[in-house]
């Protein structure tokens, strides 16, 4: 078994209201960042998991996303698994 660090990015589905993103967008515009066209606010979740391969780690975490980590009605998610570098400390 190998240890993988898995990153999950959870974002609101396109077309759904994102009040936090709208508030940030308006604040950026008031600070002169007029070139910002849209802001969507999500969250990042990092998991360390033991698995036989990156594909297996990804599959397990995707299952966890469908069951707990993301709301399937209002959110999308993207999972990326990578073996941590030797000696990496988080």
C-alpha positions as CSV (number, residue, x, y, z in Angstrom):
1,X,0.0,0.0,0.0
2,X,1.1,3.5,-0.8
3,X,0.2,6.8,0.9
4,X,-1.5,9.4,-1.3
5,X,-2.4,12.9,-0.6
6,X,-5.7,13.6,-2.3
7,X,-7.1,17.1,-3.1
8,X,-10.8,17.6,-3.4
9,X,-12.0,20.9,-4.9
10,X,-15.7,21.5,-4.3
11,X,-17.5,24.3,-6.2
12,X,-21.0,25.5,-6.6
13,X,-22.7,24.2,-9.8
14,X,-22.7,26.7,-12.6
15,X,-25.9,28.8,-12.7
16,X,-26.6,28.4,-9.0
17,X,-26.5,31.5,-6.7
18,X,-23.2,32.0,-5.0
19,X,-23.7,34.9,-2.6
20,X,-20.2,34.7,-1.2
21,X,-18.7,34.9,-4.7
22,X,-21.0,37.8,-5.6
23,X,-19.9,39.7,-2.5
24,X,-16.2,39.2,-3.3
25,X,-16.8,40.2,-6.9
26,X,-18.5,43.5,-5.8
27,X,-15.6,44.2,-3.3
28,X,-13.0,43.6,-6.0
29,X,-14.8,45.9,-8.4
30,X,-15.0,48.6,-5.7
31,X,-11.2,48.2,-5.3
32,X,-10.6,48.8,-9.0
33,X,-10.3,45.2,-10.2
34,X,-12.9,45.8,-13.0
35,X,-11.3,43.1,-15.2
36,X,-12.6,40.3,-12.9
37,X,-15.7,39.0,-14.6
38,X,-16.9,36.4,-12.1
39,X,-16.0,34.9,-8.7
40,X,-17.1,31.5,-7.5
41,X,-16.2,30.4,-4.0
42,X,-15.7,26.8,-3.1
43,X,-13.6,24.8,-0.7
44,X,-10.5,22.6,-0.8
45,X,-10.3,19.4,1.2
46,X,-7.0,17.5,1.6
47,X,-7.0,13.8,2.7
48,X,-4.1,11.4,3.3
49,X,-5.1,7.9,2.3
50,X,-3.6,4.5,2.0
51,X,-4.3,2.8,-1.3
52,X,-2.8,0.4,-3.8
53,X,-2.7,3.0,-6.6
54,X,-3.6,6.7,-7.3
55,X,-6.6,5.4,-9.2
56,X,-7.8,3.4,-6.2
57,X,-7.3,6.4,-3.9
58,X,-9.2,8.6,-6.3
59,X,-12.1,6.2,-6.5
60,X,-12.4,5.9,-2.7
61,X,-12.4,9.7,-2.3
62,X,-14.9,10.2,-5.1
63,X,-17.2,7.8,-3.3
64,X,-16.7,9.8,-0.1
65,X,-17.5,13.0,-2.0
66,X,-20.8,11.5,-3.3
67,X,-21.8,10.4,0.2
68,X,-20.5,13.2,2.4
69,X,-18.0,15.8,1.2
70,X,-20.1,17.5,-1.5
71,X,-23.8,18.1,-1.9
72,X,-24.7,16.3,-5.2
73,X,-27.6,18.7,-5.8
74,X,-25.8,22.0,-5.6
75,X,-22.0,21.2,-5.9
76,X,-19.5,19.7,-8.3
77,X,-16.2,18.2,-7.2
78,X,-12.8,17.4,-8.7
79,X,-10.4,14.9,-7.1
80,X,-6.7,14.7,-7.7
81,X,-4.4,12.1,-6.1
82,X,-0.6,12.4,-5.8
83,X,2.0,10.5,-3.8
84,X,3.6,13.0,-1.4
85,X,7.3,13.8,-2.1
86,X,9.8,12.1,0.1
87,X,10.2,14.0,3.3
88,X,7.3,16.3,2.6
89,X,5.8,17.7,5.7
90,X,2.3,19.1,5.8
